[in-house]
């Protein structure tokens, strides 16, 4: 055996021993409630898969502080009562360094106060209400941009790219996410010089939007575009009904559209639809996105379903980085380290928190649909963002 080969073997043995020691140590526990089933599963399930992938990668590299990460996963079933019950179970089930979960603001708002009372930081991958940190308290962090940012990005895209001067605004009035998104879009669009020529509401789960569509078709002045604040389980059916009724103007919305249901249910009706989201998850994306797609496919036997998969991955990276900088899994120290995060590079962009602000400043991606396929329409950092 040559000296070089012997040194390489000794180094490999030492690395394996270190990894084995890390994995044998007490795990660092992170709560992970997600709506794996129910109406929000098309966003939450990919986010959870992304989180699991990052945990596996970190543990394969030796863990954090010489210890493995362990996700305590619970399916909250898109049900507010289950969300609150699971939160109590997680908080009462032993020491937690942090919690991660959800892609909707209502779930985060139902769970957040329980973690706040326990003093445990909670980071949401995709609940985009910028009000959450103030509503819940200093333990609540977002890994994503706020709805005021994506709505403002959508407003600038409608004005500058679609050249739409008049917009009809339709919203699902049953959720925090959709009501806030519509409010922020209107504020930003009017600020940009556009005109909202009509409003209407519907409720998530409504099977027919005939009344709303009839109202739009009967207008003497027709809108140049239609902004629809919709949840993921509804959007495919919504755009399909609009197109079948002959309403062919561009339809724009938020990251609730970033679900396979847009194309699988909407079909041709999804053409000329645009939405703001967190990253363009495609083979011609950035190199980090290409690497993420490859790793996600290897772990899940499918490409990432949407950007929420990458948000779940980035959220674990964010928490792990905070634990490492804190030098401890003590939740109070992890919270302080999270708040001090600067320049953490993720798949969905760079994460930094300004003093006293627990929502990162990130660019919004605009995706369009043509010939029933997604394409990158724009990257927008809005010049005006409505206050939360």
N, C-alpha and C positions, 0 to 999 in steps of 0.2 A: 504494500500500500504506500503510495507516494505521500509525502508530508502534506501537500496541498489537499489531496483527497481526504486525508485524516482530519485536517482542520475543518474542511467542509462538513464532514460527517459529525464532528463534535459540535459545530455550530448549529446544524440541523437538529441534533438531539437536544441541545440547550433550548432552541426555539420551541420544540414540541413539549419539552418539560414545562416551559413558561406558560404555554397555551393550556396545557393540562392543569396546571396549578390554578390558572384563572378560572377555568371552567369548573373546577372542583370547589372553588371558594363560594361563600354565600352570595347568591345573586342579588343584583340591584333591581328592585321591583318597580315596574312602571305600569300603572293602571291603563287599560286600553278598552274603554267602552265604545262600541261602534254599532250603528244600525245595519247589521249584516243582512237582515231580512226586513221585509216591509217596503214602504214606498220610497225610502231613501237609500236602499241597498245598492243602487247602481252607481252611487258616489262613495258611500262608506266602505263597501267591500273592497274596491280597488285601493282606497286609502289605507285600510288595514293590511292589505297584501304588501303595499309599499313599505309600511312600517315594519312588518315581519322581515322583509328582505334586508332592510338596513340593520336590524338587530342581528340577523344571521351573519352579515358581513362583519359587523363589529366584534361579535363573539369569535368568529373565525380568526380574527386578527389579535385575539387575546383579551377582549372585553374592555372595560373601562375601570381604571384604578385596580387592575389585576383581578377584576370580578366580571362575571357574565351579566348581561342585561336579560331581564325576564319580563315579558309582557303578560299581564293579567287580563286576558281577553274576555269580554262579556258582550253578547248580542243583546242590544237594547230594543230591537224589533220595531224601530220607528214609532215607539209608543212612549209618551211623556211619563206615564206612571211607572213603566219599567225602567226608564232612564233614572228617575229619582230613587227607585228601589235599589238598582244596581250600584249607584253612587254610594249609598249608605253601606252596602255590603263591602265595597272596595275599601272605603275609608276605615271601616271597622275590622277589616280582615288582616291587619298587620302593617308593618312599616312599609311606606311607599316613598320613593324619591320624588315622584311626579306622576301626573296623569296626562294622557293624550287621547284625543278622540273627536269624532263628529265632523260632518261637513255642513251642518245646518245650525242656525243660530238658536232656534227654539230648544233643541236638545242641549246645547251648551249652556243656555240660560237656566234650564231645569236642573242640570247637574252642578254647575259652577258654584252656587252658594254653599253646597255641602263640602266641596273641597276648600272653599274659602274659609269656612268655619274651622276646618281641620288644619289650616295653614299649609296645605299641600298645593304646589303650583300645578296648573292645568293648562296645557297648550293644545289649542284646536288646530288641526290641519286646514280645515276649510269652512268653518263657521265664520262668515265674512262680515257680520255686523260690527262696525267700528265702535258701537256703544257698549259692547260686551265687557271690556275691562272696567269701565266705570260702573256698569250695572252690577257686576259680580264683586270686584275688588282687586287688590294688588296681586292676587295669585293667578289671575286670568291673563293669558297671552295668546296672540294669534301668530301663526306661522305664515299666514296668507295676507294679502292686501284686504282693505276694508271695502264694503259695498259702495261707499262714497267715491272711492278711487275707480272701481270698475265701471260704475255708472257714469262718472265724468269722462272716462276713456271712451265709453260707448257714445256719449253725447258728441264728443269731438270727432269721432269716426263718422257718425251720421252727418254732421255738418260739413266736414272737410272732404271725406271720401265719397259718401253717397250723395252729397250736395242736396240733402233734404232740408227744406225750409219749414215744412209743416209736418208734424208728427201726431198721430193718435196714440194715446197712452192707455194700455189695458193692463190690469194687475190682478193677481190672485190675492184677495184680501184676507186670506185665512192664515198667513204666516208672517213672522217678523221679517224674514229675509226678503220676501217679495214686496211687502209694503214699503220697507226702507229703500229697496232698490229703485222702485218707481219714484219715490220722493226725491232721491238724490239725482236721478236722471233728469227729472223735470227742472230741478234747480240749476243743474249744469247746462242743460240744453237752452233754457231761457236766457241764462247768463251769456251763452255763446251767440245769442241773437235769433234763435229758433222760436217757433210758435207751437204750442200744444193746442191743437184745434178740437180736441175731444178727449173725454175720459170715460172709462167704464171699468166694472169689476166682475170677477167671477170667483168661485170658490174651488179650491183644490178638490179633485174628484168629480167635478161636474162633467157629465158625459156629452152635453150639448152646449155649444156656444152660439146657437142660432140667433138669439136675441142680440148679442153683442155684435155679431157679424152683420146682421140686418141693419143695425144702427149705423155702422160704418159705411155700408153700401148706399144708404139713403142720404148721406151727407151731401149737401150742395157743393161744398168745397172738399175735394178728396185729399187725404193725407199723402205726402210723398213717401212716407215710411210708417211702420207701426212698431212701437216698442211694447213688448209684452214681458212683464215680470212674472215668470212662471217657475214652478218647481219641476224637478227632473222627471217625476212619474207622470206628469201631464203634458209636457211640451210636444211630444211626438203627435199625440192626438190633436192638440191645439193647432199646430201648423197644418196638419192634414185637413182639418175642417175648414180652415181659412182658404186653402187652395182649392178644395172641392167646391167651395161657394163662389169661386172666381175672384177672390181677393189676392192679387198677385204682386202687390207692393213688397219691397224688402221688409223683412221682419227681423227685429234686433232684440237681444236680451242679454242676460247675464250668465254666470257660470253654471246655473241650473240647467242650461242647455247642453253642458258638456257631459253627455251621457249617451251610450249606444242607442238608447230609446229614440233619440232625435231622428236617426236614420232608419232604424229597424221598424218603427211605427210610422214615422212621418213619410218615409219613402220619397217620392218625387216632390212631395209637399215641402220637404226640407230645403229644396233649392232656393237660392237667394235669401237664405237665413244667415244671420251673423250673430256671434256672441262673444262676450268678453270672458276670458278665463286666465289660467295661471301659467300655462306653457303650451307650446305646440308639440304634441307627442307624436312625432312622425320620423320615419327613417331618414328624411332629409333635414332633420332638426340639428341642433348644436351637437358637438362631440359628446358632452356630458349626457345629453338626452339620448343619443345613440347608444352609449354605453349602458345607460339605465334600461333602455328597451331590451337590450340583449340579456342583461342580468334578470330582469323581471320575467322575460319569456322563459329563461332557463328554470326559474323557480316556480312559475305558475302555468307553464305550457300555453301561454297566450301573451300577446303584446299588451302593454298598458291600455286599459279601456279608456282612460281619460287622464287629465292632468292631476286629478285627485290622488292617483297612485303615486305620483312624484311628490305631492304635498305630504303624504304619509311618510314617505322616505325621508324628506327634508325635516319633518318634525322630530323624528327619532334622532337625526343628526344634531339638531338644535339642542335637544335635551341632553344627549350624550356629551356634547361639547360643554354644556353648562356644568354637568357633574364633574367632568375632568378639570375644568377651571376652578370649580369650588373645592376640589380635592376631597369631596365628601358626597355621600348620598343623603345627607340631612336636608329635608325639604326647604328649610329656611335659607340655608346656604345656596341651594340650587336655585331658589327664586331670585336671590340677589345676583347670582351669576347670569341667569337668563336676562334679567333687566340690563345687564352690562354688555350684552352681546353686540359685537361690532364686526361687520364685514364677513359674516359666515357665508361662504359660497355654497349654494344649493342647486338642485336641478331646476327649481322654479325661480331662481334669482338669488340675489344677495340679501341676507337677513341682518338688519341692524335695528336696534331700538333706541330712539331718541330719549333723553332724560324725561321720565314721567309718562312716556307714551309706550304702550305695549302692543302696538300694531305696527308692523314694519312698512317702510316705504318701498313699494315694488312697482315695476312696470306691468301694465296689463297687455295681454295678448288678445288680438281679435282674430277669430277664426270664422271663415265663411264656408258655405256649402255650394258646390257647383257639380252638376252631373252626379248627384248623390254621393259626393266625396268631399271630405274636409280639405281646406287649404288655408295657408297662413295669409290673412288679409292685411294685418298691420300689427305693429308694436307701438303702444301709446303710453306716454307718460303725460297725463293731463296737466294743462297749464293752470286750470282752476279746479279745486276739489271742494265740494260743499263741506261745511263743518258737520261733525257727527251729531 
